[in-house]
């Protein structure tokens, strides 16, 4: 059968803010996150050819999972001339052409072709925030010829049954051909996204809008997770701030933006709304297509059920409304409380609850915290633990006992309060920082197991994941498992001791995040017997040593052969640092050599404060001056994840070309490594004389 293929300007979802960077080469080494777990992936590259033409991956390569090749849904659909739509409620992807409508549901091996079922060996799944489809199942469902060459790891797809060229006929009245002899880039009249409007306050109507300078040719809502709204504006350049946290909303915690380029060269801008949780909303576009409005529906909370489950020894509280609740759950101290905030809500609940049947809740009440936020408060004994789930229009909160006692944690202030049952010599408390392993230990000078007990208390407030209390060798240790790098102090008050968790910027006047590029399963470039990930670690450690005693607090992203994702490196910089310097080695032709520093302008750059450009220029000049390297200058780059997603001054230092024999010989020698590291450290010290905050 010969099919008509409808070509649409659909684009592959860019990695941007939502996934880690991948490397495309003869061998693909990367981290894959799916089914709730990280999976190390290291395999020879899979080549995909459509009608003999190799498909170039944009931001996610083909990967083999359980022996089957999976490809990003949107890219393979574009290449095969199909439309793609997404049903958020059903978690289903629709692939449509002139002849077929295919339905794929995430993590289910049964699909539908024109209403009839078919079975796949491997189900579609979300991998690194990408909807990935099994390519054989897709091609077979579209009645396409597909072949696999194991020796070359090549998938070949033919979109037509008859590929034999036909002899052209000569027209009776020849006319001048109108088809160009060379392809031309489609002409796009670009507009600029120039304004995001947020509510006047948390109590105002929860409506957001994105304004463009003219009509937006098209936009698409991309499903990633229930707590995000992701919108792609095609033919729109980004004139917005990369991050907006002052949202005046109890629903939207931040708005993030980034500009990308699609496979066909079209520029589009992605706008991400981070939510507290799943919430119902509507999206409307103005008549002139220059404005998109997102309005969140108010939820009426009308039901609450309270009971104790004796088999699990848990208090169960179920709350229901007429739409998604979008809850935030956290704890407060003095007295110990579990708090549930429901934004943009109307309450039909009684002001107090009968909790006499509960084991761990001593009181419960409901009230409007402000005009639009409903607050439910449950007073509990000590550090009672909790967990919660949301499902459609309901939330289930479970409260259960903790073996920890005489302590409470205030999630809003990030302080742990220890009741003064026994004396603690605060000057003898040891604080052991293991931030690269994700925790800090506060070691008390004695055995306090009888006073504070033992166990784990979950917090998950974006700063602290959980607290663990244990006693060994006659000393009690309180371990803080961190979501971000933090500093700790212990002080004494009249009736309690207080362990405070602080952002490093609240403790130090100058904070640097120093990054050794690549690592672990990602070796980076290689050449002349050298591997990039090893050299970047060596140089980074030397830079850190040179900065010791400079007055700059230095944190590093890794100190061994590990691989933190590029997104996590950028997030760490945004959370705690005044600047980030990422060290790399370049690669190119054998004759390419020298040093260059990459940067991107940020919307919050000011004339007097340190900027990425100033930092790049200082480091570039310092390395060239110290080493005599070829000066390749500073280079503006807008296509790199670390530079795109940082909001603080950030640069990537390409010290030398590892592919060049001369550069490789130099960087392999310790004296030269010391010169480069000292030059970078000197430049950082000079950069930190600029205003930072």
C-alpha positions as CSV (number, residue, x, y, z in Angstrom):
1,X,0.0,0.0,0.0
2,X,1.3,3.4,-0.9
3,X,0.5,6.1,1.8
4,X,0.3,9.8,1.6
5,X,2.5,11.3,4.4
6,X,1.5,14.6,5.8
7,X,4.6,16.7,6.8
8,X,4.0,19.0,9.8
9,X,6.2,21.4,11.6
10,X,6.4,19.3,14.7
11,X,9.6,19.5,16.7
12,X,11.5,17.4,19.1
13,X,11.1,18.4,22.7
14,X,14.4,20.1,23.7
15,X,16.4,19.0,26.7
16,X,16.4,22.6,28.1
17,X,15.3,22.6,31.7
18,X,13.9,19.2,32.0
19,X,16.5,16.5,31.5
20,X,20.2,15.8,31.7
21,X,22.5,16.3,28.8
22,X,23.4,13.3,26.6
23,X,26.4,12.7,24.4
24,X,26.1,11.4,20.9
25,X,29.1,9.5,19.6
26,X,30.1,6.0,18.5
27,X,29.4,4.9,22.1
28,X,26.5,6.4,24.2
29,X,27.2,6.7,27.9
30,X,24.5,8.4,30.0
31,X,22.1,8.0,32.9
32,X,18.6,7.0,32.1
33,X,15.8,7.7,34.6
34,X,12.6,5.7,34.2
35,X,10.2,3.7,36.3
36,X,11.3,5.8,39.3
37,X,15.0,4.7,39.2
38,X,18.3,5.7,37.6
39,X,19.9,3.3,35.2
40,X,23.5,3.5,33.9
41,X,23.5,3.2,30.1
42,X,26.6,2.4,28.1
43,X,26.2,0.9,24.6
44,X,27.2,1.4,21.1
45,X,25.2,4.1,19.3
46,X,22.0,3.0,17.5
47,X,21.7,4.5,14.0
48,X,18.2,5.1,12.6
49,X,17.7,5.5,8.8
50,X,14.5,6.5,7.2
51,X,14.4,5.9,3.4
52,X,18.2,5.7,3.5
53,X,18.7,9.0,5.3
54,X,20.2,8.9,8.8
55,X,18.1,10.5,11.5
56,X,20.2,12.9,13.6
57,X,19.1,12.9,17.3
58,X,18.4,16.3,18.7
59,X,18.5,15.9,22.4
60,X,17.9,12.3,23.2
61,X,19.4,9.3,21.3
62,X,17.8,6.0,20.4
63,X,18.3,3.6,23.4
64,X,17.9,-0.1,23.8
65,X,15.8,-1.2,26.8
66,X,15.0,-4.8,27.3
67,X,16.4,-5.6,23.9
68,X,14.2,-3.2,22.0
69,X,15.0,0.2,20.5
70,X,13.1,3.2,21.8
71,X,13.1,6.7,20.2
72,X,11.7,10.1,21.4
73,X,8.1,10.1,20.3
74,X,8.0,13.6,18.8
75,X,11.1,13.2,16.7
76,X,10.3,9.9,15.1
77,X,6.7,11.1,14.5
78,X,8.0,14.1,12.7
79,X,10.4,12.0,10.6
80,X,7.5,9.7,9.6
81,X,5.2,12.6,8.8
82,X,2.7,12.1,11.6
83,X,0.9,14.4,14.0
84,X,1.3,13.9,17.7
85,X,-1.2,14.8,20.5
86,X,-1.1,14.0,24.2
87,X,-4.0,13.1,26.5
88,X,-2.9,14.2,30.0
89,X,-5.7,12.6,31.9
90,X,-5.3,9.2,30.3
91,X,-1.5,9.5,29.9
92,X,-1.9,8.5,26.3
93,X,0.0,9.6,23.1
94,X,-1.8,9.7,19.8
95,X,0.2,9.3,16.5
96,X,-1.9,10.2,13.5
97,X,-1.5,10.3,9.7
98,X,-3.9,10.2,6.8
99,X,-4.6,6.5,7.2
100,X,-4.1,5.6,10.9
101,X,-4.7,6.7,14.4
102,X,-2.4,5.0,16.9
103,X,-2.8,5.2,20.6
104,X,0.0,4.4,23.0
105,X,-0.4,4.4,26.8
106,X,2.6,4.9,29.0
107,X,4.0,1.7,30.6
108,X,1.3,-0.5,28.9
109,X,2.3,-3.0,26.2
110,X,-1.2,-2.9,24.5
111,X,-1.7,-0.2,21.9
112,X,-4.6,0.7,19.6
113,X,-4.6,0.9,15.8
114,X,-7.7,2.4,14.3
115,X,-9.5,1.2,17.4
116,X,-8.1,-2.4,17.3
117,X,-5.5,-3.6,19.8
118,X,-1.9,-4.6,19.1
119,X,0.8,-5.8,21.4
120,X,4.3,-4.5,21.9
121,X,7.3,-6.3,23.4
122,X,8.3,-3.2,25.3
123,X,5.8,-0.6,26.4
124,X,6.2,3.2,25.8
125,X,7.7,4.9,28.8
126,X,8.9,8.2,30.1
127,X,12.8,8.3,30.0
128,X,14.6,11.4,31.1
129,X,11.4,13.3,30.9
130,X,10.9,12.1,27.3
131,X,8.1,10.1,25.9
132,X,9.9,7.1,24.3
133,X,8.2,4.8,21.8
134,X,9.4,1.3,20.7
135,X,10.4,2.0,17.1
136,X,9.6,-1.4,15.7
137,X,6.1,-1.3,17.2
138,X,5.5,2.1,15.7
139,X,6.8,1.3,12.3
140,X,4.9,-2.0,12.1
141,X,1.7,-0.3,13.2
142,X,2.1,2.1,10.3
143,X,2.6,-0.8,7.9
144,X,6.2,0.3,7.2
145,X,9.1,-2.0,6.3
146,X,11.6,-2.1,9.1
147,X,15.0,-3.9,9.3
148,X,17.6,-4.4,12.0
149,X,21.3,-4.8,11.2
150,X,23.0,-6.2,14.4
151,X,26.5,-5.7,13.1
152,X,26.1,-2.0,12.6
153,X,23.3,-1.5,15.1
154,X,21.2,0.2,12.4
155,X,17.4,0.4,12.2
156,X,16.3,1.0,8.6
157,X,12.7,2.1,7.9
158,X,11.1,2.5,4.4
159,X,8.0,4.7,4.2
160,X,6.9,3.6,0.8
161,X,6.3,0.1,-0.6
162,X,7.5,0.9,-4.1
163,X,10.8,2.8,-4.2
164,X,11.6,2.1,-7.9
165,X,12.0,5.4,-9.7
166,X,9.5,6.0,-12.5
167,X,10.5,7.6,-15.9
168,X,9.2,11.2,-15.9
169,X,6.9,12.1,-18.8
170,X,7.5,15.2,-20.8
171,X,4.7,17.7,-20.6
172,X,3.0,18.8,-23.8
173,X,3.6,22.5,-23.0
174,X,6.8,22.6,-20.9
175,X,6.9,25.3,-18.3
176,X,9.7,26.7,-16.2
177,X,10.1,24.4,-13.1
178,X,9.0,26.1,-9.9
179,X,10.7,23.6,-7.5
180,X,14.0,25.0,-6.3
181,X,17.1,22.9,-7.0
182,X,18.3,23.2,-3.4
183,X,16.3,23.1,-0.2
184,X,15.4,26.4,1.4
185,X,14.8,27.2,5.0
186,X,11.2,28.0,5.8
187,X,10.6,31.7,6.3
188,X,9.4,32.4,9.9
189,X,8.1,35.8,11.1
190,X,9.4,35.6,14.6
191,X,7.7,37.3,17.6
192,X,9.2,37.7,21.1
193,X,7.7,36.6,24.4
194,X,8.1,39.8,26.4
195,X,5.8,39.6,29.4
196,X,4.6,37.2,32.0
197,X,1.7,38.4,34.2
198,X,1.2,36.9,37.6
199,X,-1.7,37.4,40.1
200,X,-1.6,40.6,42.2
201,X,-1.4,38.6,45.4
202,X,-1.9,35.0,46.7
203,X,-5.4,36.0,47.5
204,X,-6.2,37.4,44.1
205,X,-7.7,35.4,41.2
206,X,-5.0,32.8,40.2
207,X,-4.6,33.7,36.5
208,X,-1.3,33.9,34.7
209,X,-0.6,35.1,31.1
210,X,2.3,35.0,28.6
211,X,2.4,37.9,26.2
212,X,4.1,38.1,22.9
213,X,5.0,41.0,20.6
214,X,2.7,39.6,17.9
215,X,0.7,36.6,16.9
216,X,2.2,33.2,18.0
217,X,2.1,30.9,15.1
218,X,1.4,27.9,17.3
219,X,1.9,26.6,20.8
220,X,1.9,23.1,22.3
221,X,1.3,21.9,25.8
222,X,3.8,19.1,26.7
223,X,3.0,16.7,29.5
224,X,5.9,16.1,31.9
225,X,4.4,15.6,35.3
226,X,1.3,16.5,37.3
227,X,3.2,19.3,39.1
228,X,4.3,21.1,35.9
229,X,2.7,23.0,33.1
230,X,5.0,23.0,30.1
231,X,4.2,25.2,27.1
232,X,6.3,25.4,23.8
233,X,5.8,28.6,21.8
234,X,6.9,28.0,18.2
235,X,8.3,30.9,16.1
236,X,8.8,32.8,19.4
237,X,12.1,34.1,20.7
238,X,12.6,34.5,24.5
239,X,12.6,38.0,25.9
240,X,11.6,36.8,29.4
241,X,13.6,36.3,32.5
242,X,14.9,32.7,32.7
243,X,13.4,32.3,36.2
244,X,10.6,34.0,38.1
245,X,10.0,33.0,41.7
246,X,7.9,35.9,42.8
247,X,4.7,34.4,41.5
248,X,2.2,35.8,44.1
249,X,0.6,32.3,44.1
250,X,0.0,29.4,46.4
251,X,-0.2,27.2,43.3
252,X,2.7,28.2,41.0
253,X,6.0,28.2,42.8
254,X,8.2,29.4,39.9
255,X,8.1,30.2,36.2
256,X,11.1,29.2,34.1
257,X,11.9,29.8,30.4
258,X,14.5,28.9,27.8
259,X,14.9,29.4,24.1
260,X,15.6,26.4,21.8
261,X,16.1,25.6,18.2
262,X,14.0,22.8,16.5
263,X,15.4,20.3,14.0
264,X,14.2,22.4,11.1
265,X,16.0,25.5,12.4
266,X,12.8,27.1,13.8
267,X,13.3,28.9,17.2
268,X,10.8,28.2,19.9
269,X,10.6,29.2,23.6
270,X,9.6,26.8,26.4
271,X,7.8,28.2,29.5
272,X,7.5,26.0,32.5
273,X,5.1,26.6,35.4
274,X,6.2,24.7,38.6
275,X,3.1,23.8,40.7
276,X,2.7,22.7,44.3
277,X,0.8,19.7,43.0
278,X,-1.8,18.7,40.5
279,X,-4.4,21.4,39.9
280,X,-7.2,21.9,37.4
281,X,-6.7,24.8,34.9
282,X,-7.8,26.1,31.6
283,X,-5.6,27.6,28.8
284,X,-7.1,30.1,26.4
285,X,-5.5,32.1,23.6
286,X,-6.5,35.6,22.7
287,X,-8.2,36.3,19.4
288,X,-5.1,37.9,18.0
289,X,-3.0,35.0,19.2
290,X,-0.5,37.2,21.0
291,X,-1.5,36.2,24.6
292,X,-2.0,32.9,26.3
293,X,-3.8,32.8,29.7
294,X,-3.7,30.0,32.2
295,X,-6.5,30.2,34.8
296,X,-6.6,27.9,37.8
297,X,-10.0,26.6,38.9
298,X,-11.1,27.2,42.5
299,X,-11.6,23.9,44.4
300,X,-14.5,23.4,46.8
301,X,-13.3,21.2,49.7
302,X,-16.4,19.5,51.1
303,X,-15.4,16.1,52.5
304,X,-13.2,14.8,55.3
305,X,-13.1,11.3,56.7
306,X,-11.1,10.4,59.8
307,X,-10.2,7.0,61.1
308,X,-7.5,4.8,62.7
309,X,-6.3,1.7,60.9
310,X,-5.4,-0.7,63.6
311,X,-3.7,-3.2,61.3
312,X,-1.2,-0.7,60.1
313,X,-1.3,1.4,63.3
314,X,-1.8,4.6,61.3
315,X,-4.2,7.5,61.5
316,X,-5.9,8.0,58.2
317,X,-7.3,11.4,57.1
318,X,-9.0,11.6,53.7
319,X,-9.9,15.0,52.2
320,X,-12.0,15.5,49.0
321,X,-13.2,18.3,46.8
322,X,-14.7,18.9,43.4
323,X,-11.4,19.2,41.5
324,X,-7.6,18.6,42.0
325,X,-6.5,19.9,45.4
326,X,-2.8,20.9,44.7
327,X,-1.9,20.5,48.3
328,X,1.3,21.5,50.2
329,X,2.1,19.4,53.3
330,X,4.6,20.3,55.9
331,X,5.3,20.5,59.7
332,X,5.5,23.3,62.2
333,X,6.7,23.2,65.8
334,X,5.6,24.5,69.2
335,X,3.3,22.7,69.3
336,X,4.2,19.9,66.7
337,X,1.7,20.2,63.8
338,X,1.2,18.7,60.4
339,X,-0.2,21.4,58.1
340,X,-2.0,20.9,54.8
341,X,-2.5,24.0,52.7
342,X,-5.0,23.9,49.8
343,X,-4.6,26.9,47.5
344,X,-7.3,28.6,45.6
345,X,-9.9,26.9,47.7
346,X,-13.4,27.3,49.2
347,X,-14.2,25.4,52.4
348,X,-17.3,23.6,53.3
349,X,-15.6,21.8,56.3
350,X,-16.4,22.3,59.9
351,X,-13.9,24.4,61.8
352,X,-12.9,21.5,64.1
353,X,-12.7,17.8,63.7
354,X,-13.5,15.0,66.1
355,X,-10.1,13.1,66.4
356,X,-11.0,11.0,69.4
357,X,-10.6,7.8,67.3
358,X,-7.1,8.7,66.3
359,X,-4.0,7.5,68.0
360,X,-1.4,10.2,67.1
361,X,-3.4,13.3,66.4
362,X,-4.5,15.3,69.4
363,X,-6.5,18.0,67.7
364,X,-7.6,19.0,64.2
365,X,-9.1,22.1,62.7
366,X,-9.8,23.9,59.4
367,X,-9.8,27.6,58.6
368,X,-9.1,29.9,55.7
369,X,-5.5,31.0,56.2
370,X,-6.2,33.9,53.8
371,X,-9.0,34.7,51.3
372,X,-8.1,31.8,49.0
373,X,-5.9,29.3,51.0
374,X,-7.6,26.6,53.1
375,X,-5.4,25.4,55.9
376,X,-5.9,22.1,57.8
377,X,-3.9,21.7,61.0
378,X,-3.4,18.4,62.8
379,X,-1.6,18.7,66.2
380,X,0.5,15.6,66.9
381,X,2.7,14.2,69.6
382,X,6.4,14.9,69.1
383,X,7.8,13.9,65.7
384,X,4.9,11.8,64.5
385,X,5.6,10.8,60.9
386,X,3.4,11.3,57.9
387,X,3.0,10.5,54.2
388,X,0.4,11.5,51.8
389,X,-0.9,10.7,48.3
390,X,-3.2,12.6,45.9
391,X,-5.6,11.0,43.4
392,X,-7.9,13.0,41.2
393,X,-9.9,15.1,43.6
394,X,-8.8,13.6,46.9
395,X,-5.8,13.5,49.3
396,X,-5.0,10.7,51.8
397,X,-2.9,11.7,54.7
398,X,-1.4,9.0,56.9
399,X,0.1,9.8,60.3
400,X,2.1,7.2,62.3
401,X,4.5,6.9,65.2
402,X,8.2,7.8,65.3
403,X,10.7,6.1,67.5
404,X,12.4,9.6,67.8
405,X,11.3,11.7,70.8
406,X,11.8,15.0,72.6
407,X,12.5,16.8,69.4
408,X,10.6,18.6,66.7
409,X,11.4,20.1,63.3
410,X,10.1,23.4,61.9
411,X,10.0,23.0,58.2
412,X,9.4,26.7,57.5
413,X,12.4,27.9,59.6
414,X,14.5,24.8,58.9
415,X,15.4,24.3,62.6
416,X,15.5,21.2,64.7
417,X,14.5,21.7,68.3
418,X,15.9,19.4,71.0
419,X,14.2,19.5,74.4
420,X,16.6,20.2,77.2
421,X,16.1,16.9,79.1
422,X,19.8,16.5,79.4
423,X,22.7,18.9,79.2
424,X,24.6,19.1,75.9
425,X,27.9,20.9,75.8
426,X,27.3,22.7,72.5
427,X,31.0,23.6,72.2
428,X,31.8,19.9,71.9
429,X,29.3,19.1,69.2
430,X,31.0,18.1,66.0
431,X,29.5,18.9,62.5
432,X,30.8,16.6,59.8
433,X,29.9,17.9,56.3
434,X,29.5,15.2,53.7
435,X,27.7,17.3,51.1
436,X,29.0,15.3,48.1
437,X,27.3,12.3,49.6
438,X,24.2,14.3,50.3
439,X,24.3,14.5,54.1
440,X,25.7,16.3,57.2
441,X,26.2,14.6,60.6
442,X,25.8,16.5,63.8
443,X,27.6,14.4,66.4
444,X,26.5,15.0,70.1
445,X,29.2,14.5,72.8
446,X,27.6,11.5,74.5
447,X,25.0,8.8,74.4
448,X,21.6,10.5,74.2
449,X,19.6,7.5,72.9
450,X,17.3,7.4,76.0
451,X,16.5,11.1,75.5
452,X,16.1,11.3,71.7
453,X,15.5,7.7,70.7
454,X,16.3,6.6,67.1
455,X,14.8,6.4,63.7
456,X,14.1,8.4,60.6
457,X,11.9,11.4,60.1
458,X,10.9,12.4,56.6
459,X,10.7,16.1,55.7
460,X,11.1,16.7,52.0
461,X,10.8,20.5,52.0
462,X,13.3,21.2,49.3
463,X,16.1,21.7,51.8
464,X,16.1,18.6,54.0
465,X,14.9,15.2,52.8
466,X,15.0,13.5,56.2
467,X,16.6,13.3,59.6
468,X,18.1,10.2,61.1
469,X,19.0,9.7,64.7
470,X,21.3,6.9,65.8
471,X,23.8,6.1,68.6
472,X,27.1,4.2,68.1
473,X,30.3,4.2,70.1
474,X,28.8,6.1,72.9
475,X,27.8,9.1,70.8
476,X,24.5,10.1,69.3
477,X,24.5,11.3,65.7
478,X,21.8,13.3,64.0
479,X,22.1,13.0,60.2
480,X,20.5,15.5,58.0
481,X,19.9,14.1,54.5
482,X,20.0,17.1,52.2
483,X,18.2,18.2,49.1
484,X,20.8,21.0,48.8
485,X,24.2,21.9,50.3
486,X,23.6,23.5,53.7
487,X,25.5,24.8,56.7
488,X,24.7,23.9,60.3
489,X,25.0,25.5,63.8
490,X,23.8,24.6,67.3
491,X,22.8,27.1,69.9
492,X,21.2,27.0,73.3
493,X,18.0,28.6,74.4
494,X,16.2,28.6,77.7
495,X,14.3,25.3,77.4
496,X,15.9,23.8,74.3
497,X,18.8,23.4,71.9
498,X,18.4,24.6,68.3
499,X,20.2,23.1,65.3
500,X,19.8,25.6,62.5
501,X,20.0,24.6,58.8
502,X,21.3,27.6,56.7
503,X,22.0,28.4,53.1
504,X,25.8,28.9,52.6
505,X,25.1,32.4,51.3
506,X,23.7,33.2,54.8
507,X,27.0,32.2,56.3
508,X,29.6,33.2,53.8
509,X,30.0,36.4,51.8
510,X,31.5,34.7,48.8
511,X,30.4,31.2,47.6
512,X,31.8,29.4,44.5
513,X,30.7,26.2,43.0
514,X,33.6,24.6,41.2
515,X,32.7,21.9,38.6
516,X,34.9,19.2,37.1
517,X,33.1,18.3,33.8
518,X,31.9,14.8,33.0
519,X,32.8,11.9,35.3
520,X,31.6,8.4,36.0
521,X,29.8,6.9,33.0
522,X,30.4,10.1,31.0
523,X,34.1,10.1,30.1
524,X,33.9,13.3,27.9
525,X,36.4,13.7,25.1
526,X,39.5,11.6,24.6
527,X,42.6,11.9,22.5
528,X,46.3,11.3,22.5
529,X,45.9,8.8,25.4
530,X,44.1,11.2,27.7
531,X,40.5,11.2,29.0
532,X,38.7,14.5,29.7
533,X,37.0,13.4,32.9
534,X,40.3,12.6,34.6
535,X,42.0,15.9,33.6
536,X,39.0,18.1,34.6
537,X,39.0,16.5,38.1
538,X,42.8,17.1,38.4
539,X,42.6,20.7,37.4
540,X,39.5,21.4,39.5
541,X,41.2,20.0,42.6
542,X,44.2,22.2,42.0
543,X,42.0,25.3,41.6
544,X,40.3,24.5,44.9
545,X,43.7,24.2,46.6
546,X,44.9,27.5,45.3
547,X,41.7,29.2,46.5
548,X,42.1,27.8,50.0
549,X,42.5,30.8,52.4
550,X,41.3,33.3,49.8
551,X,38.1,34.1,51.7
552,X,36.0,32.3,49.1
553,X,34.0,29.4,50.3
554,X,34.5,26.7,47.6
555,X,32.1,23.8,47.0
556,X,32.7,21.2,44.3
557,X,30.3,19.1,42.3
558,X,32.5,16.0,42.5
559,X,35.7,15.0,44.0
560,X,36.1,11.5,42.5
561,X,35.0,9.6,39.4
562,X,31.3,10.2,39.8
563,X,28.7,11.7,37.5
564,X,26.3,14.3,38.9
565,X,23.8,15.3,36.1
566,X,24.4,18.6,34.4
567,X,21.0,19.8,35.6
568,X,21.8,19.0,39.2
569,X,25.1,20.9,38.9
570,X,23.3,23.9,37.7
571,X,20.6,23.6,40.3
572,X,23.3,23.5,43.0
573,X,24.8,26.7,41.7
574,X,21.5,28.5,41.6
575,X,20.6,27.3,45.2
576,X,23.8,28.2,47.1
577,X,26.5,29.9,45.0
578,X,27.5,33.4,43.8
579,X,29.2,31.9,40.7
580,X,30.0,28.6,39.0
581,X,33.1,27.7,37.0
582,X,33.0,24.4,35.1
583,X,36.3,23.0,33.8
584,X,36.4,21.1,30.5
585,X,38.8,20.0,27.7
586,X,38.0,20.8,24.1
587,X,38.1,18.5,21.1
588,X,38.2,19.1,17.4
589,X,40.5,18.6,14.5
590,X,44.1,17.7,15.2
591,X,45.2,21.2,14.3
592,X,42.7,23.0,16.5
593,X,44.4,24.3,19.7
594,X,44.2,26.9,22.5
595,X,41.9,28.1,25.2
596,X,38.4,29.5,25.1
597,X,35.8,30.3,27.8
598,X,32.0,29.8,27.1
599,X,29.3,32.0,28.6
600,X,25.7,33.0,28.2
601,X,24.1,36.4,29.2
602,X,21.6,36.2,32.0
603,X,18.5,38.4,32.2
604,X,19.6,39.5,35.7
605,X,23.0,40.7,34.6
606,X,23.7,44.3,35.8
607,X,26.5,46.7,34.9
608,X,28.2,46.7,38.3
609,X,27.7,43.2,39.5
610,X,29.7,40.2,38.4
611,X,28.3,38.7,35.2
612,X,29.1,35.6,33.2
613,X,30.8,37.7,30.5
614,X,33.1,39.4,33.0
615,X,33.9,36.1,34.6
616,X,34.7,34.6,31.2
617,X,36.9,37.4,30.2
618,X,38.9,37.4,33.4
619,X,39.6,33.6,33.2
620,X,40.4,33.7,29.5
621,X,42.9,36.5,29.8
622,X,44.5,35.0,32.9
623,X,45.0,31.5,31.3
624,X,46.4,33.0,28.1
625,X,48.7,35.3,30.0
626,X,50.0,32.5,32.2
627,X,50.5,29.9,29.6
628,X,50.9,31.6,26.2
629,X,48.1,29.4,24.8
630,X,46.4,30.4,21.6
631,X,43.7,32.9,22.5
632,X,40.4,31.7,21.1
633,X,38.5,34.3,23.1
634,X,35.3,34.2,25.0
635,X,32.3,32.7,23.2
636,X,28.6,33.3,23.6
637,X,26.8,29.9,23.7
638,X,23.1,29.5,24.1
639,X,22.9,25.7,23.5
640,X,24.5,24.3,26.6
641,X,22.4,23.1,29.6
642,X,24.6,24.3,32.4
643,X,24.8,27.8,30.9
644,X,21.1,27.8,30.0
645,X,19.8,26.8,33.4
646,X,22.0,28.7,35.7
647,X,20.8,32.0,37.1
648,X,24.1,33.0,38.7
649,X,27.3,33.9,36.7
650,X,28.5,30.7,35.1
651,X,31.2,29.8,32.6
652,X,32.6,26.7,31.0
653,X,36.4,26.8,30.7
654,X,37.8,24.9,27.7
655,X,41.4,24.8,28.8
656,X,43.0,23.1,25.9
657,X,42.2,20.8,22.9
658,X,42.7,17.2,24.1
659,X,42.6,16.2,20.4
660,X,45.7,18.3,19.6
661,X,49.0,16.5,20.2
662,X,50.7,19.7,21.4
663,X,47.9,20.8,23.8
664,X,47.6,17.2,25.0
665,X,51.3,17.0,25.8
666,X,51.2,20.2,27.7
667,X,48.1,19.4,29.8
668,X,49.5,16.0,30.7
669,X,52.4,17.7,32.6
670,X,51.9,18.7,36.2
671,X,53.8,22.0,35.9
672,X,51.5,23.0,33.2
673,X,48.4,21.8,35.1
674,X,49.5,24.0,38.0
675,X,49.9,27.0,35.7
676,X,46.4,26.6,34.3
677,X,44.9,26.0,37.8
678,X,46.6,29.0,39.3
679,X,45.5,31.2,36.5
680,X,41.9,30.1,36.9
681,X,42.1,30.7,40.7
682,X,43.7,34.1,40.3
683,X,40.9,35.1,37.9
684,X,38.2,33.9,40.3
685,X,39.7,35.9,43.1
686,X,39.7,39.0,40.9
687,X,36.1,38.3,39.8
688,X,34.9,38.0,43.4
689,X,36.0,41.6,44.0
690,X,32.9,42.6,42.0
691,X,29.6,43.0,43.8
692,X,28.0,39.5,43.9
693,X,24.5,40.0,45.3
